[in-house]
Amino acid sequence: MTKQLMIYNDIQALSSEKHRNMSVKIDSYDFIDEMTSSPLLATEIPFAAAEYAVIFSAPNAEGEHTPLAVMGVKQGENLMLSDDGSINARYVPAFVRRYPFVFAGGNESENLTLCIDEKSKALHADGSRGERLFDDNGEQTEHLKDVIKFLQDYQYRAEMTKAFCKKLKELDLLEPMQANIEFNGKAENNMSIKGFYTVKREKLKELGDEQVLDLFKKDGLELIYAHLQSLSNLNRLVELKNAKLAN
């Protein structure tokens, strides 16, 4: 089955009738084992930048870019995922933390439907493990209410992220980049990573005073410099990949 939104297999609307006895517990993050990058909210960039290389996706059909936390260098291989299913980082992107839940529908909150991945191993039909979603009367538990608040906040910040990326594009700050990586010093292990965008320092320096002030007041400069500083974290992925090749 083709995955939806990168990690979801079977997105279905959550209902008290169908899922009343169900509980949720994440024992493993193995559902991201094939993810080489995770979408980020703009407000996450300073936190993610401490451990991940933060880049921007190529523009989608609507011409929009998305901030990404890089987790691997080879398609289908997540180097940040440990053998025991844990993430080898202190910070876990909100895109991953919201699983197995997701909103489906339009951008306006009144048009959104709370959904769940019914094929997720985190779900327990008999409510035997983790947090119940509904009580015996079919009412939302406090845990489910917290999930909904989290998703509502995620949706709000996702719109802020679109605005931030739109501003970067308007200012012509993003440019396509390519990283050429050599693993274990062997030419046959060389790899070229393409299709991502970064902020060009030279273009940033060419901005007018009003444009810079506007970015500063909207915290854009903080996010840009966190992104630029984070690119050195690609070295960590090289180290992780070298360790895998050595085994």
C-alpha positions in Angstrom: 0.0 0.0 0.0 1.3 3.5 -0.9 2.0 5.6 2.2 0.0 8.8 2.7 1.8 11.9 3.9 5.1 9.9 4.0 4.3 7.8 7.1 0.5 7.1 7.1 -0.9 3.9 5.6 -4.6 4.1 6.2 -6.0 7.4 7.3 -9.6 7.1 8.7 -11.8 9.6 10.5 -11.8 9.0 14.3 -15.1 8.3 15.9 -16.3 7.3 19.3 -18.4 4.5 17.8 -15.6 2.8 15.9 -12.7 3.6 18.1 -14.3 3.8 21.6 -12.1 1.1 23.2 -8.9 1.9 21.4 -5.8 3.2 23.1 -2.5 4.6 21.7 1.1 4.0 22.7 4.2 4.7 20.6 6.7 1.9 21.4 8.9 2.5 18.3 9.5 5.1 15.7 10.1 2.4 13.1 7.2 4.0 11.0 9.8 6.6 9.9 12.5 4.0 8.9 12.3 5.1 5.2 12.1 8.8 5.8 15.3 10.7 4.7 13.8 14.0 5.9 11.0 15.3 8.1 8.9 18.4 7.4 9.5 21.2 10.0 7.4 24.0 11.2 9.2 27.4 11.0 9.1 27.7 14.8 10.9 24.4 15.1 13.9 25.4 13.1 16.0 26.8 16.0 15.4 23.5 18.0 15.9 21.1 15.1 19.0 23.0 13.9 21.0 21.9 16.9 20.9 18.3 15.8 19.7 18.1 12.1 20.8 19.8 8.9 17.8 22.0 8.1 17.2 22.6 4.4 14.3 23.6 2.2 12.5 21.3 -0.3 12.3 22.0 -4.0 9.1 24.0 -4.8 5.9 21.9 -5.1 3.2 22.3 -7.7 2.1 25.5 -6.0 5.6 26.8 -5.9 5.9 26.4 -2.2 9.0 25.4 -0.3 9.0 23.4 3.0 11.7 23.4 5.8 13.1 19.9 6.3 15.2 18.1 8.9 17.6 15.8 7.1 17.6 12.3 8.5 19.4 10.3 5.8 21.4 10.6 2.7 20.2 7.6 0.8 16.6 7.1 -0.4 14.7 4.8 2.0 17.3 4.9 4.8 16.8 6.9 8.0 20.2 7.3 9.7 18.7 9.0 12.8 16.7 5.9 13.7 18.4 3.4 16.1 18.0 -0.3 15.9 15.7 -0.3 18.9 13.2 2.0 17.2 14.3 5.1 19.1 15.3 8.4 17.4 19.0 9.2 17.9 18.3 12.9 18.7 16.9 14.9 21.6 14.5 16.8 19.4 11.7 15.0 17.5 9.9 17.0 14.8 6.3 17.8 15.4 5.4 16.0 12.1 6.6 12.8 13.7 5.2 13.5 17.2 1.7 13.9 15.9 1.6 10.4 14.5 -0.7 8.4 14.3 -3.1 11.4 14.3 -3.6 13.9 11.6 -6.2 16.5 10.5 -7.7 16.0 7.0 -9.7 18.5 5.0 -9.3 22.2 4.3 -7.1 24.8 6.0 -9.9 26.3 8.1 -10.3 24.6 11.5 -14.1 24.2 11.1 -13.4 22.1 7.9 -10.9 19.7 9.4 -11.6 16.1 10.4 -9.5 14.4 13.1 -8.1 11.2 11.6 -6.0 8.3 12.7 -3.8 5.8 10.9 -5.8 2.6 11.4 -2.8 0.4 10.3 -0.5 1.9 12.9 1.2 -0.5 15.3 0.7 2.1 18.0 -3.0 1.4 18.1 -4.4 -1.2 20.5 -8.0 -2.1 19.8 -8.8 -3.4 23.3 -7.4 -0.4 25.1 -4.8 -2.6 26.9 -1.8 -0.3 26.4 -1.2 3.4 26.4 -3.8 6.2 26.5 -7.5 5.7 25.8 -9.1 8.0 23.3 -12.6 7.8 24.6 -14.1 6.8 27.9 -16.8 4.1 28.4 -19.5 6.7 27.6 -17.9 7.7 24.3 -16.6 11.0 25.6 -13.2 12.3 24.6 -10.5 11.6 27.2 -8.1 14.3 28.4 -5.4 12.7 26.3 -7.5 13.0 23.1 -8.3 16.6 24.0 -4.6 17.3 24.3 -4.0 15.7 20.9 -6.6 17.9 19.3 -5.0 21.0 20.8 -1.6 19.9 19.5 -3.0 19.4 16.0 -4.8 22.7 16.0 -1.6 24.4 17.0 0.3 22.5 14.4 -2.2 23.6 11.7 -1.8 27.3 12.8 2.0 27.1 12.8 1.9 25.4 9.4 0.3 28.5 7.9 3.0 30.6 9.6 5.6 28.4 8.0 4.1 28.9 4.5 4.2 32.6 5.1 7.9 32.4 6.1 8.9 30.3 3.1 6.9 32.6 0.8 8.8 35.6 2.1 12.1 33.8 1.5 11.0 33.2 -2.1 9.8 36.8 -2.6 13.2 38.1 -1.4 14.9 35.6 -3.8 17.0 34.2 -1.0 16.6 30.5 -1.8 18.8 28.7 -4.3 19.2 25.1 -5.3 22.2 23.3 -3.8 24.0 20.0 -4.2 26.2 18.2 -1.7 28.9 15.8 -2.9 29.8 13.3 -0.1 32.5 10.7 0.0 32.0 7.9 2.5 34.9 6.0 4.1 37.3 7.6 1.7 36.3 5.3 -1.1 35.3 6.6 -4.5 32.7 3.9 -5.0 30.8 5.1 -2.0 30.6 8.7 -3.3 27.1 10.2 -3.3 25.6 13.4 -4.6 22.6 14.8 -2.8 20.4 17.1 -5.0 17.1 18.8 -5.1 17.2 20.9 -2.0 17.4 24.6 -1.4 19.3 26.8 1.1 19.5 30.5 1.8 22.3 32.2 -0.1 24.4 34.3 2.3 25.4 36.7 -0.5 21.8 37.4 -1.4 21.0 37.9 2.3 23.7 40.6 2.5 22.2 42.4 -0.5 18.9 43.0 1.1 17.9 46.6 1.8 17.7 47.9 5.4 13.8 47.9 5.4 13.8 44.3 4.2 16.3 43.2 6.9 14.4 45.1 9.6 11.1 43.4 8.5 12.8 40.0 8.7 14.3 40.8 12.1 11.0 41.9 13.6 9.2 38.8 12.4 12.0 36.5 13.7 13.0 35.6 10.2 16.6 36.4 10.6 16.9 34.1 13.6 15.4 31.2 11.6 17.7 31.9 8.6 20.9 31.9 10.6 19.8 28.8 12.5 19.2 27.1 9.1 22.6 28.2 7.8 24.4 27.1 11.0 22.7 23.7 10.9 24.2 22.7 7.6 27.3 21.5 9.4 25.2 18.7 10.8 25.4 17.0 7.5 28.8 15.8 8.9 27.0 13.9 11.6 25.0 12.0 8.9 28.3 11.2 7.1 29.7 9.7 10.4 26.5 7.6 10.9 26.6 6.4 7.3 30.4 5.6 7.6 29.6 3.5 10.7 27.0 1.6 8.8 29.3 0.9 5.9 32.0 -0.3 8.3 29.7 -3.0 9.8 
